[in-house]
Each structure stands twice: as structure tokens, then as C-alpha cells.
Amino acid sequence: MGIVIRRYTPLIALGMVIAILAALPALGAPKTWLLYLIYFYIFLAAANMWNLLAGFSGLLALCPAAFIGLAGYTMTILTWLQVPYYVGLLAGGVVAALFSILISPSVFRMRGIYFAIGTLVVPEVLRLVFLRWRPVGGQLQGGGAGYMVKGVSGIPMQQTYWLGLAVGVASVLLIAFILRSKFGFGLAAIRDNDVSAASSGIDVFRLKLYSFIIAAFMTGVAGAIFFTYQGYIEPNSAFNIRWLMIVLLATVIGGKGIEEGPLVGTIIVVILHFQLARYADISLLIQGTILVVIMLAVPQGITGLVRDLRRAVAGRALLPTGNTSIFSFILSRRRKSHE
């Protein structure tokens, strides 16, 4: 009996946390709390999906803004066509997934830095397209094809909060399921060495495509929820490089390739997002500096560092021989990560 209880304790704890978070609006939580949590859920979903690609699939895809912008525009255009916004949320995810299928034959032919650069230009191309194209008529908001999202002005904040919570929890559960499936084991083999994985009988292209589609869909839905809350969309914000910086920071700070990494990193990213709002002109510079410092000082991320410390404590060797400070331990971990 005790073994069964211990086995299901994490699930019970997760269920309790979700129930408490879902009840916050009904318990009269301040709107500021709800706002922070909405951003946290959306950023968490996007970061989890980027971790699926870069951390577990070996795909350094730098195009989350493409999925977010396309899904946001799909949802917005459908509201102008009298389609309910909640249908548009799912439709936006589907369009993002279809777009990932469309570009995958081209970008998957590239490897390493070439793949990263190839995906990086995709959001910029889409931004330029939408700056010059007006998909539907109506009142403009910002530059190019900028529009209000119809039918969402009367939606209470609590409803958007629950939508954000749903996509955030779904991303966590999805990652947990994938990593414990044959699909996840195949992705791990591809990440380590795709040539060896292919020689072992793994369909590298198919698994990469599946992870790309899943990430595009979930990232798109998260982005569409964001624009539902914002109430309008325009190309310069929809396809902005800030979306890439958000997922990069959340994943790298928390720990790339670690299941809990984006969860920890997203907490810090949300705090930075609101604190750096007053420094809009140089916020990207500050975020980039933080990213570089983390990559140099703690390449395994906060979660990875904590994991290494726990292993060291369990092995009765918190600090390597001759080291006298925690800083020496961090430096030793950094050297090992580059070996």
C-alpha cells in the first residue's frame, strides 16, 4: 500500500496544485496576480515546446514567433468572420502545425547552425508579408495588417486565466508523456547522434517532424490565447524576436534538456518581463546579457545546477578535492559541460 501511495504522490500533488491555481479567481485573488500567472502559463507552454525541440529533439528551431503570429492571426481573422474566438484558438494551432509541415522539408535539410539560421528568418519573412497584406477589412491597429480581436472585449479576465492555465498544464503533461514513451526515447537517440539513430532503424525525419508539429501546435495555441487577452494583433508584435528571447531565457535559465527546466526559468522570465518594461529601449540588450552570462556561468541552468549539487551531496562530495567554495564547484561543472 505504501509503495502505491509513493508512486502516485507526484500526481496527487500536481492535482492539488492545479486545483488551487484554478480556484484563485473564485477566491478573489488580485488581478495583478492573475495577470502575472496568465503570462506565466503562456510563456511556460511556449518554453516547454521549445525545450522539446532544442532540448530533447536536437532541433535548434528559432521560429516560435512564426507559430505564435500565424496562430494569432488565424484566430483574429476568424473572429472577423463571425467565428467564436475559442474555435479560432484551436484553428490557430492547426494552422501553425500545417505551416510547420510546409516548411519542414526545406529546413530539415539543413543541420546545426544552418538549421538555426534557416528557421530564424521565417518569422521575419512572415512579418514583412503581413506588413504588406491586409487579410480582412476593418479598423487598423498598428502597422500593416493590425486588427482588433472581435468578440473578446467582454470576456472576463478569469476566463482568459483558465485558458492560460489549461494550455500551461497541457504542455507540462504532454512533455511528461512524450519523455516516457517510445517517441521520447527515439528523440533522445536523435539528439545524441542522429546518424547513429538512423543506422539503428529510427526514422529520424518522421520523429523530428512529429516533434516539430506538436511544438508548433501548442506554441500556436499559447500565442493565440495571448492575443485573445491583449485584444489586438499587429505584425511587429506578433512576429517579434522577443518571443524567441522569452523561450530561450526560460529554457536556458531553467535548464535545457531538463523536464523541470522551463518551469523554473519561466518564473524568472515573467519577473524580468514586467520589471524590464520600464526599460523598453534596452530590455532586449539586458535580456541578451543575462542569457550570455547564464550560458557561460551555469550552462546546465538552475535546475541542472541543483541536480548536480544534490548528486554531490548524496555522494558525500559536495565540492571536488581542493575546492573551497561553491564558486569553484560551479566552475568545475562548467568545464565538464564543455568537454
C-alpha positions as YAML, in Angstrom:
chain: A
units: angstrom
residues:
- id: 1
  name: MET
  ca: [0.00, 0.00, 0.00]
- id: 2
  name: GLY
  ca: [2.80, 2.38, 0.90]
- id: 3
  name: ILE
  ca: [4.53, 1.71, -2.42]
- id: 4
  name: VAL
  ca: [1.34, 2.56, -4.31]
- id: 5
  name: ILE
  ca: [0.92, 5.80, -2.36]
- id: 6
  name: ARG
  ca: [4.51, 6.84, -3.03]
- id: 7
  name: ARG
  ca: [4.07, 6.02, -6.70]
- id: 8
  name: TYR
  ca: [1.08, 8.31, -7.09]
- id: 9
  name: THR
  ca: [2.21, 11.05, -4.70]
- id: 10
  name: PRO
  ca: [3.58, 13.29, -7.50]
- id: 11
  name: LEU
  ca: [0.29, 13.02, -9.41]
- id: 12
  name: ILE
  ca: [-1.71, 13.81, -6.30]
- id: 13
  name: ALA
  ca: [0.50, 16.80, -5.53]
- id: 14
  name: LEU
  ca: [0.20, 18.04, -9.13]
- id: 15
  name: GLY
  ca: [-3.58, 17.69, -8.99]
- id: 16
  name: MET
  ca: [-3.74, 19.69, -5.78]
- id: 17
  name: VAL
  ca: [-1.57, 22.46, -7.22]
- id: 18
  name: ILE
  ca: [-3.73, 22.64, -10.35]
- id: 19
  name: ALA
  ca: [-6.92, 22.75, -8.26]
- id: 20
  name: ILE
  ca: [-5.56, 25.61, -6.13]
- id: 21
  name: LEU
  ca: [-4.43, 27.57, -9.19]
- id: 22
  name: ALA
  ca: [-7.81, 27.02, -10.88]
- id: 23
  name: ALA
  ca: [-9.62, 28.26, -7.80]
- id: 24
  name: LEU
  ca: [-7.63, 31.51, -7.45]
- id: 25
  name: PRO
  ca: [-10.08, 33.67, -9.46]
- id: 26
  name: ALA
  ca: [-13.02, 32.35, -7.44]
- id: 27
  name: LEU
  ca: [-11.11, 33.00, -4.22]
- id: 28
  name: GLY
  ca: [-10.79, 36.68, -5.12]
- id: 29
  name: ALA
  ca: [-7.10, 36.75, -6.00]
- id: 30
  name: PRO
  ca: [-5.90, 40.24, -7.02]
- id: 31
  name: LYS
  ca: [-5.97, 40.95, -10.74]
- id: 32
  name: THR
  ca: [-2.23, 41.61, -10.64]
- id: 33
  name: TRP
  ca: [-1.66, 38.02, -9.55]
- id: 34
  name: LEU
  ca: [-3.89, 36.73, -12.32]
- id: 35
  name: LEU
  ca: [-2.06, 38.86, -14.88]
- id: 36
  name: TYR
  ca: [1.33, 37.51, -13.82]
- id: 37
  name: LEU
  ca: [0.01, 33.96, -13.90]
- id: 38
  name: ILE
  ca: [-1.57, 34.36, -17.34]
- id: 39
  name: TYR
  ca: [1.80, 35.41, -18.72]
- id: 40
  name: PHE
  ca: [3.46, 32.59, -16.79]
- id: 41
  name: TYR
  ca: [1.18, 29.92, -18.26]
- id: 42
  name: ILE
  ca: [1.58, 31.19, -21.82]
- id: 43
  name: PHE
  ca: [5.34, 31.57, -21.57]
- id: 44
  name: LEU
  ca: [5.59, 28.14, -19.89]
- id: 45
  name: ALA
  ca: [3.76, 26.43, -22.74]
- id: 46
  name: ALA
  ca: [5.98, 28.09, -25.35]
- id: 47
  name: ALA
  ca: [9.15, 27.31, -23.37]
- id: 48
  name: ASN
  ca: [8.16, 23.67, -22.87]
- id: 49
  name: MET
  ca: [7.64, 23.27, -26.59]
- id: 50
  name: TRP
  ca: [10.97, 24.90, -27.40]
- id: 51
  name: ASN
  ca: [12.62, 22.60, -24.88]
- id: 52
  name: LEU
  ca: [11.00, 19.68, -26.68]
- id: 53
  name: LEU
  ca: [12.68, 20.82, -29.90]
- id: 54
  name: ALA
  ca: [16.06, 22.12, -28.74]
- id: 55
  name: GLY
  ca: [16.48, 20.14, -25.54]
- id: 56
  name: PHE
  ca: [15.07, 16.74, -26.42]
- id: 57
  name: SER
  ca: [15.00, 16.57, -30.24]
- id: 58
  name: GLY
  ca: [18.23, 18.36, -31.11]
- id: 59
  name: LEU
  ca: [16.32, 20.90, -33.24]
- id: 60
  name: LEU
  ca: [17.57, 24.42, -32.55]
- id: 61
  name: ALA
  ca: [14.44, 25.95, -34.07]
- id: 62
  name: LEU
  ca: [14.46, 29.74, -33.74]
- id: 63
  name: CYS
  ca: [10.99, 30.30, -35.16]
- id: 64
  name: PRO
  ca: [8.49, 30.23, -32.26]
- id: 65
  name: ALA
  ca: [7.34, 33.71, -33.29]
- id: 66
  name: ALA
  ca: [6.21, 32.29, -36.64]
- id: 67
  name: PHE
  ca: [3.87, 29.82, -34.93]
- id: 68
  name: ILE
  ca: [2.63, 32.41, -32.45]
- id: 69
  name: GLY
  ca: [1.99, 35.05, -35.09]
- id: 70
  name: LEU
  ca: [0.26, 32.71, -37.53]
- id: 71
  name: ALA
  ca: [-1.99, 31.27, -34.83]
- id: 72
  name: GLY
  ca: [-2.81, 34.74, -33.54]
- id: 73
  name: TYR
  ca: [-3.71, 36.00, -36.99]
- id: 74
  name: THR
  ca: [-5.79, 32.89, -37.74]
- id: 75
  name: MET
  ca: [-7.79, 33.39, -34.56]
- id: 76
  name: THR
  ca: [-8.20, 37.14, -35.25]
- id: 77
  name: ILE
  ca: [-9.28, 36.70, -38.87]
- id: 78
  name: LEU
  ca: [-11.84, 34.07, -37.85]
- id: 79
  name: THR
  ca: [-13.36, 36.44, -35.28]
- id: 80
  name: TRP
  ca: [-13.83, 38.97, -38.10]
- id: 81
  name: LEU
  ca: [-15.64, 36.21, -39.99]
- id: 82
  name: GLN
  ca: [-18.01, 35.76, -37.01]
- id: 83
  name: VAL
  ca: [-16.34, 32.56, -35.80]
- id: 84
  name: PRO
  ca: [-16.15, 32.28, -31.97]
- id: 85
  name: TYR
  ca: [-12.71, 33.04, -30.61]
- id: 86
  name: TYR
  ca: [-12.40, 29.69, -28.80]
- id: 87
  name: VAL
  ca: [-12.76, 27.92, -32.16]
- id: 88
  name: GLY
  ca: [-10.13, 30.29, -33.50]
- id: 89
  name: LEU
  ca: [-7.71, 29.24, -30.74]
- id: 90
  name: LEU
  ca: [-7.70, 25.64, -31.92]
- id: 91
  name: ALA
  ca: [-7.77, 26.68, -35.58]
- id: 92
  name: GLY
  ca: [-4.70, 28.84, -34.94]
- id: 93
  name: GLY
  ca: [-2.83, 25.86, -33.51]
- id: 94
  name: VAL
  ca: [-3.83, 23.77, -36.53]
- id: 95
  name: VAL
  ca: [-2.63, 26.44, -38.97]
- id: 96
  name: ALA
  ca: [0.69, 26.69, -37.10]
- id: 97
  name: ALA
  ca: [1.05, 22.91, -37.28]
- id: 98
  name: LEU
  ca: [0.26, 22.88, -41.00]
- id: 99
  name: PHE
  ca: [2.83, 25.62, -41.54]
- id: 100
  name: SER
  ca: [5.44, 23.53, -39.72]
- id: 101
  name: ILE
  ca: [4.69, 20.67, -42.11]
- id: 102
  name: LEU
  ca: [5.02, 23.04, -45.05]
- id: 103
  name: ILE
  ca: [8.49, 24.30, -44.13]
- id: 104
  name: SER
  ca: [9.88, 21.06, -42.66]
- id: 105
  name: PRO
  ca: [11.14, 19.52, -45.95]
- id: 106
  name: SER
  ca: [13.26, 22.62, -46.55]
- id: 107
  name: VAL
  ca: [14.58, 23.35, -43.07]
- id: 108
  name: PHE
  ca: [15.24, 19.71, -42.16]
- id: 109
  name: ARG
  ca: [17.76, 19.50, -44.98]
- id: 110
  name: MET
  ca: [19.93, 21.90, -43.01]
- id: 111
  name: ARG
  ca: [21.94, 20.96, -39.93]
- id: 112
  name: GLY
  ca: [23.37, 22.71, -36.92]
- id: 113
  name: ILE
  ca: [23.83, 26.45, -37.24]
- id: 114
  name: TYR
  ca: [22.38, 26.40, -40.76]
- id: 115
  name: PHE
  ca: [19.14, 24.94, -39.43]
- id: 116
  name: ALA
  ca: [19.03, 27.61, -36.73]
- id: 117
  name: ILE
  ca: [19.61, 30.45, -39.22]
- id: 118
  name: GLY
  ca: [17.12, 28.95, -41.65]
- id: 119
  name: THR
  ca: [14.37, 28.92, -39.03]
- id: 120
  name: LEU
  ca: [15.35, 32.34, -37.68]
- id: 121
  name: VAL
  ca: [14.46, 34.10, -40.93]
- id: 122
  name: VAL
  ca: [10.98, 32.54, -41.12]
- id: 123
  name: PRO
  ca: [9.26, 34.92, -38.64]
- id: 124
  name: GLU
  ca: [10.89, 37.92, -40.31]
- id: 125
  name: VAL
  ca: [9.58, 36.85, -43.72]
- id: 126
  name: LEU
  ca: [6.09, 36.46, -42.28]
- id: 127
  name: ARG
  ca: [6.34, 39.85, -40.58]
- id: 128
  name: LEU
  ca: [7.15, 41.52, -43.90]
- id: 129
  name: VAL
  ca: [4.31, 39.67, -45.62]
- id: 130
  name: PHE
  ca: [1.74, 40.77, -43.06]
- id: 131
  name: LEU
  ca: [3.04, 44.33, -43.10]
- id: 132
  name: ARG
  ca: [2.08, 44.48, -46.77]
- id: 133
  name: TRP
  ca: [-1.08, 42.39, -46.76]
- id: 134
  name: ARG
  ca: [-4.48, 43.18, -45.31]
- id: 135
  name: PRO
  ca: [-6.31, 39.85, -44.94]
- id: 136
  name: VAL
  ca: [-9.64, 41.42, -43.94]
- id: 137
  name: GLY
  ca: [-11.04, 44.94, -43.94]
- id: 138
  name: GLY
  ca: [-11.64, 46.99, -40.87]
- id: 139
  name: GLN
  ca: [-10.03, 49.27, -38.35]
- id: 140
  name: LEU
  ca: [-6.25, 49.07, -38.27]
- id: 141
  name: GLN
  ca: [-4.27, 48.68, -35.05]
- id: 142
  name: GLY
  ca: [-0.59, 49.44, -35.52]
- id: 143
  name: GLY
  ca: [1.26, 48.79, -38.77]
- id: 144
  name: GLY
  ca: [0.24, 46.63, -41.70]
- id: 145
  name: ALA
  ca: [-2.40, 44.01, -41.00]
- id: 146
  name: GLY
  ca: [-3.13, 45.14, -37.45]
- id: 147
  name: TYR
  ca: [-6.62, 44.39, -36.12]
- id: 148
  name: MET
  ca: [-8.72, 44.24, -33.02]
- id: 149
  name: VAL
  ca: [-9.79, 40.75, -31.99]
- id: 150
  name: LYS
  ca: [-13.58, 40.80, -32.28]
- id: 151
  name: GLY
  ca: [-15.84, 39.39, -29.61]
- id: 152
  name: VAL
  ca: [-13.32, 39.31, -26.77]
- id: 153
  name: SER
  ca: [-13.80, 42.74, -25.22]
- id: 154
  name: GLY
  ca: [-16.43, 41.42, -22.84]
- id: 155
  name: ILE
  ca: [-14.56, 38.31, -21.81]
- id: 156
  name: PRO
  ca: [-13.75, 38.39, -18.08]
- id: 157
  name: MET
  ca: [-10.12, 38.09, -17.06]
- id: 158
  name: GLN
  ca: [-10.92, 34.88, -15.20]
- id: 159
  name: GLN
  ca: [-11.85, 33.11, -18.44]
- id: 160
  name: THR
  ca: [-8.56, 34.03, -20.07]
- id: 161
  name: TYR
  ca: [-6.81, 32.91, -16.89]
- id: 162
  name: TRP
  ca: [-8.37, 29.45, -17.12]
- id: 163
  name: LEU
  ca: [-7.47, 29.19, -20.80]
- id: 164
  name: GLY
  ca: [-3.87, 30.03, -19.96]
- id: 165
  name: LEU
  ca: [-3.85, 27.53, -17.11]
- id: 166
  name: ALA
  ca: [-5.21, 24.84, -19.43]
- id: 167
  name: VAL
  ca: [-2.51, 25.32, -22.08]
- id: 168
  name: GLY
  ca: [0.23, 25.56, -19.45]
- id: 169
  name: VAL
  ca: [-0.83, 22.35, -17.70]
- id: 170
  name: ALA
  ca: [-1.35, 20.62, -21.06]
- id: 171
  name: SER
  ca: [2.22, 21.45, -22.09]
- id: 172
  name: VAL
  ca: [3.63, 20.03, -18.84]
- id: 173
  name: LEU
  ca: [1.61, 16.82, -19.11]
- id: 174
  name: LEU
  ca: [2.44, 16.46, -22.80]
- id: 175
  name: ILE
  ca: [6.17, 16.72, -22.18]
- id: 176
  name: ALA
  ca: [5.92, 14.22, -19.33]
- id: 177
  name: PHE
  ca: [4.05, 11.76, -21.56]
- id: 178
  name: ILE
  ca: [6.41, 12.16, -24.51]
- id: 179
  name: LEU
  ca: [9.58, 11.68, -22.46]
- id: 180
  name: ARG
  ca: [8.24, 8.42, -21.02]
- id: 181
  name: SER
  ca: [7.15, 6.98, -24.36]
- id: 182
  name: LYS
  ca: [8.98, 5.24, -27.19]
- id: 183
  name: PHE
  ca: [8.68, 8.51, -29.07]
- id: 184
  name: GLY
  ca: [10.70, 10.26, -26.38]
- id: 185
  name: PHE
  ca: [13.38, 7.57, -26.37]
- id: 186
  name: GLY
  ca: [13.70, 7.94, -30.12]
- id: 187
  name: LEU
  ca: [14.08, 11.70, -29.80]
- id: 188
  name: ALA
  ca: [16.80, 11.22, -27.18]
- id: 189
  name: ALA
  ca: [18.72, 8.98, -29.59]
- id: 190
  name: ILE
  ca: [18.35, 11.56, -32.37]
- id: 191
  name: ARG
  ca: [19.53, 14.36, -30.09]
- id: 192
  name: ASP
  ca: [22.67, 12.44, -29.13]
- id: 193
  name: ASN
  ca: [23.56, 11.36, -32.69]
- id: 194
  name: ASP
  ca: [21.02, 11.32, -35.49]
- id: 195
  name: VAL
  ca: [23.33, 9.34, -37.80]
- id: 196
  name: SER
  ca: [23.67, 6.55, -35.25]
- id: 197
  name: ALA
  ca: [19.94, 6.71, -34.57]
- id: 198
  name: ALA
  ca: [19.17, 6.32, -38.27]
- id: 199
  name: SER
  ca: [21.56, 3.37, -38.56]
- id: 200
  name: SER
  ca: [19.70, 1.76, -35.64]
- id: 201
  name: GLY
  ca: [16.45, 1.81, -37.57]
- id: 202
  name: ILE
  ca: [14.94, 5.01, -36.16]
- id: 203
  name: ASP
  ca: [13.02, 7.12, -38.68]
- id: 204
  name: VAL
  ca: [14.81, 10.38, -37.92]
- id: 205
  name: PHE
  ca: [12.81, 12.59, -40.27]
- id: 206
  name: ARG
  ca: [9.46, 11.27, -39.03]
- id: 207
  name: LEU
  ca: [10.26, 11.76, -35.34]
- id: 208
  name: LYS
  ca: [11.68, 15.23, -35.93]
- id: 209
  name: LEU
  ca: [8.60, 16.12, -37.96]
- id: 210
  name: TYR
  ca: [6.25, 14.89, -35.23]
- id: 211
  name: SER
  ca: [8.02, 16.92, -32.55]
- id: 212
  name: PHE
  ca: [8.05, 19.96, -34.85]
- id: 213
  name: ILE
  ca: [4.30, 19.64, -35.47]
- id: 214
  name: ILE
  ca: [3.47, 19.14, -31.78]
- id: 215
  name: ALA
  ca: [5.59, 22.14, -30.76]
- id: 216
  name: ALA
  ca: [4.06, 24.31, -33.48]
- id: 217
  name: PHE
  ca: [0.50, 23.44, -32.44]
- id: 218
  name: MET
  ca: [0.97, 24.03, -28.70]
- id: 219
  name: THR
  ca: [3.04, 27.17, -29.22]
- id: 220
  name: GLY
  ca: [0.40, 28.49, -31.62]
- id: 221
  name: VAL
  ca: [-2.45, 27.88, -29.17]
- id: 222
  name: ALA
  ca: [-0.50, 29.61, -26.39]
- id: 223
  name: GLY
  ca: [0.18, 32.59, -28.66]
- id: 224
  name: ALA
  ca: [-3.46, 32.82, -29.73]
- id: 225
  name: ILE
  ca: [-4.52, 32.92, -26.08]
- id: 226
  name: PHE
  ca: [-2.08, 35.77, -25.52]
- id: 227
  name: PHE
  ca: [-3.63, 37.83, -28.32]
- id: 228
  name: THR
  ca: [-7.09, 37.00, -27.01]
- id: 229
  name: TYR
  ca: [-6.10, 38.66, -23.75]
- id: 230
  name: GLN
  ca: [-4.31, 41.54, -25.47]
- id: 231
  name: GLY
  ca: [-7.34, 42.19, -27.69]
- id: 232
  name: TYR
  ca: [-5.44, 43.15, -30.85]
- id: 233
  name: ILE
  ca: [-2.66, 41.93, -33.08]
- id: 234
  name: GLU
  ca: [-0.19, 43.57, -35.46]
- id: 235
  name: PRO
  ca: [2.83, 42.17, -37.35]
- id: 236
  name: ASN
  ca: [5.62, 43.86, -35.41]
- id: 237
  name: SER
  ca: [4.50, 42.31, -32.13]
- id: 238
  name: ALA
  ca: [3.14, 39.03, -33.49]
- id: 239
  name: PHE
  ca: [6.39, 38.04, -35.22]
- id: 240
  name: ASN
  ca: [8.74, 39.84, -32.84]
- id: 241
  name: ILE
  ca: [12.09, 38.35, -31.84]
- id: 242
  name: ARG
  ca: [11.06, 38.92, -28.21]
- id: 243
  name: TRP
  ca: [9.13, 35.65, -28.40]
- id: 244
  name: LEU
  ca: [12.36, 33.85, -29.21]
- id: 245
  name: MET
  ca: [14.14, 35.61, -26.37]
- id: 246
  name: ILE
  ca: [11.39, 34.53, -23.95]
- id: 247
  name: VAL
  ca: [11.69, 30.83, -24.74]
- id: 248
  name: LEU
  ca: [15.49, 31.00, -24.88]
- id: 249
  name: LEU
  ca: [15.76, 32.65, -21.48]
- id: 250
  name: ALA
  ca: [13.18, 30.40, -19.84]
- id: 251
  name: THR
  ca: [14.81, 27.24, -21.15]
- id: 252
  name: VAL
  ca: [18.46, 28.20, -20.69]
- id: 253
  name: ILE
  ca: [17.99, 29.73, -17.23]
- id: 254
  name: GLY
  ca: [15.95, 26.76, -16.05]
- id: 255
  name: GLY
  ca: [17.98, 24.09, -17.83]
- id: 256
  name: LYS
  ca: [17.82, 22.96, -21.47]
- id: 257
  name: GLY
  ca: [17.05, 19.29, -21.89]
- id: 258
  name: ILE
  ca: [15.67, 19.02, -18.34]
- id: 259
  name: GLU
  ca: [11.96, 18.37, -17.85]
- id: 260
  name: GLU
  ca: [11.55, 20.86, -14.99]
- id: 261
  name: GLY
  ca: [13.87, 23.46, -16.54]
- id: 262
  name: PRO
  ca: [11.29, 25.65, -18.33]
- id: 263
  name: LEU
  ca: [9.09, 25.71, -15.22]
- id: 264
  name: VAL
  ca: [11.85, 27.27, -13.12]
- id: 265
  name: GLY
  ca: [13.11, 29.51, -15.92]
- id: 266
  name: THR
  ca: [9.66, 30.85, -16.78]
- id: 267
  name: ILE
  ca: [9.18, 32.16, -13.24]
- id: 268
  name: ILE
  ca: [12.30, 34.28, -13.64]
- id: 269
  name: VAL
  ca: [11.38, 35.33, -17.18]
- id: 270
  name: VAL
  ca: [7.93, 36.60, -16.11]
- id: 271
  name: ILE
  ca: [9.51, 38.67, -13.36]
- id: 272
  name: LEU
  ca: [12.05, 40.07, -15.82]
- id: 273
  name: HIS
  ca: [9.31, 40.76, -18.37]
- id: 274
  name: PHE
  ca: [7.43, 43.09, -16.04]
- id: 275
  name: GLN
  ca: [10.46, 44.61, -14.32]
- id: 276
  name: LEU
  ca: [12.17, 45.44, -17.63]
- id: 277
  name: ALA
  ca: [9.03, 47.00, -19.13]
- id: 278
  name: ARG
  ca: [10.24, 50.39, -17.91]
- id: 279
  name: TYR
  ca: [13.44, 49.91, -19.93]
- id: 280
  name: ALA
  ca: [11.76, 49.09, -23.23]
- id: 281
  name: ASP
  ca: [14.54, 50.56, -25.37]
- id: 282
  name: ILE
  ca: [17.26, 48.38, -23.89]
- id: 283
  name: SER
  ca: [15.28, 45.44, -22.49]
- id: 284
  name: LEU
  ca: [16.45, 43.09, -25.26]
- id: 285
  name: LEU
  ca: [20.06, 44.10, -24.58]
- id: 286
  name: ILE
  ca: [19.61, 43.36, -20.87]
- id: 287
  name: GLN
  ca: [17.94, 40.01, -21.59]
- id: 288
  name: GLY
  ca: [20.68, 39.08, -24.04]
- id: 289
  name: THR
  ca: [23.34, 39.91, -21.47]
- id: 290
  name: ILE
  ca: [21.59, 37.76, -18.87]
- id: 291
  name: LEU
  ca: [21.36, 34.91, -21.39]
- id: 292
  name: VAL
  ca: [25.08, 35.05, -22.19]
- id: 293
  name: VAL
  ca: [26.05, 35.21, -18.50]
- id: 294
  name: ILE
  ca: [23.89, 32.19, -17.66]
- id: 295
  name: MET
  ca: [25.27, 30.20, -20.60]
- id: 296
  name: LEU
  ca: [28.85, 30.93, -19.53]
- id: 297
  name: ALA
  ca: [28.50, 30.65, -15.75]
- id: 298
  name: VAL
  ca: [25.85, 27.92, -15.37]
- id: 299
  name: PRO
  ca: [25.44, 26.20, -18.77]
- id: 300
  name: GLN
  ca: [23.32, 23.43, -17.24]
- id: 301
  name: GLY
  ca: [20.84, 26.00, -15.89]
- id: 302
  name: ILE
  ca: [19.48, 26.45, -12.39]
- id: 303
  name: THR
  ca: [17.69, 23.09, -12.37]
- id: 304
  name: GLY
  ca: [20.79, 21.32, -13.66]
- id: 305
  name: LEU
  ca: [22.96, 23.01, -11.05]
- id: 306
  name: VAL
  ca: [20.60, 22.00, -8.24]
- id: 307
  name: ARG
  ca: [20.52, 18.44, -9.60]
- id: 308
  name: ASP
  ca: [24.33, 18.30, -9.67]
- id: 309
  name: LEU
  ca: [24.54, 19.68, -6.14]
- id: 310
  name: ARG
  ca: [22.09, 17.08, -4.87]
- id: 311
  name: ARG
  ca: [24.07, 14.31, -6.53]
- id: 312
  name: ALA
  ca: [27.26, 15.67, -4.99]
- id: 313
  name: VAL
  ca: [25.66, 15.76, -1.54]
- id: 314
  name: ALA
  ca: [24.33, 12.22, -1.98]
- id: 315
  name: GLY
  ca: [27.84, 11.10, -2.92]
- id: 316
  name: ARG
  ca: [29.35, 12.89, 0.10]
- id: 317
  name: ALA
  ca: [31.40, 15.03, -2.26]
- id: 318
  name: LEU
  ca: [29.74, 18.43, -2.38]
- id: 319
  name: LEU
  ca: [32.95, 20.08, -3.53]
- id: 320
  name: PRO
  ca: [35.72, 18.47, -5.60]
- id: 321
  name: THR
  ca: [39.05, 17.89, -3.87]
- id: 322
  name: GLY
  ca: [40.98, 21.10, -3.46]
- id: 323
  name: ASN
  ca: [37.98, 23.37, -3.99]
- id: 324
  name: THR
  ca: [36.97, 25.52, -1.05]
- id: 325
  name: SER
  ca: [33.92, 27.36, -2.34]
- id: 326
  name: ILE
  ca: [30.69, 26.79, -4.19]
- id: 327
  name: PHE
  ca: [32.04, 29.03, -6.95]
- id: 328
  name: SER
  ca: [34.83, 26.53, -7.57]
- id: 329
  name: PHE
  ca: [32.23, 23.78, -7.84]
- id: 330
  name: ILE
  ca: [30.25, 25.79, -10.41]
- id: 331
  name: LEU
  ca: [33.39, 26.42, -12.44]
- id: 332
  name: SER
  ca: [34.22, 22.72, -12.38]
- id: 333
  name: ARG
  ca: [30.72, 21.90, -13.68]
- id: 334
  name: ARG
  ca: [31.15, 24.49, -16.39]
- id: 335
  name: ARG
  ca: [34.42, 22.90, -17.55]
- id: 336
  name: LYS
  ca: [32.78, 19.47, -17.66]
- id: 337
  name: SER
  ca: [29.89, 20.78, -19.72]
- id: 338
  name: HIS
  ca: [32.35, 21.92, -22.41]
- id: 339
  name: GLU
  ca: [34.30, 18.66, -22.50]
...
